[in-house]
Amino acid sequence: MIENVSPAKAWDKLRADPQAQLVDVRTDVEWAYVGVPDLAAIGKQAVLIPWQVFPSMRENAGFVEELQKAGFTPEHHIYFLCRSGVRSLAAAQALQMAGFPHVYNVADGFEGPVDADGHRGSAAGWKAEGLPWRQR
């Protein structure tokens, strides 16, 4: 079972644990137009590997291999982030099945659910919790 952690808890773990890393599994379009987590203050950067490929949104068949090429090993503590926590959960499950025991889903993702006005980013998630982020 994959543990869901709040964005604030993920930030704390990323800051405290040298083996912890954030993987943003959104699409290149989301990274470009919505922004990305900024981990510079803790001497890290988010690893950007899409779980689904835009525009078809089919699953990235090379996802696990891309993570391995990026240097990830089963010893890493990997926090997965997407827009709202759904794709990141699927990515964490796939990596867990590939033999990585320390995987976590960042609940509510980067933008969180829609608010009463139908907008994302203010109700919950990385941005709503005031964690660092930047435009690419």
Number of C-alpha atoms within 10 A of each C-alpha: 8 14 14 18 18 18 25 15 12 24 22 12 18 21 17 11 11 13 14 20 24 24 24 26 29 25 19 16 12 16 18 12 10 16 16 23 23 17 19 11 9 13 10 15 15 18 16 19 20 25 25 19 17 15 9 7 11 10 14 16 11 12 18 17 12 15 16 12 10 12 9 17 16 15 11 17 21 24 27 29 33 28 25 23 22 15 22 27 25 16 27 28 18 16 20 17 10 11 10 18 18 18 25 24 29 32 25 25 28 29 24 22 19 14 12 8 6 7 12 19 21 16 16 22 27 29 22 16 16 12 15 14 16 13 11 12
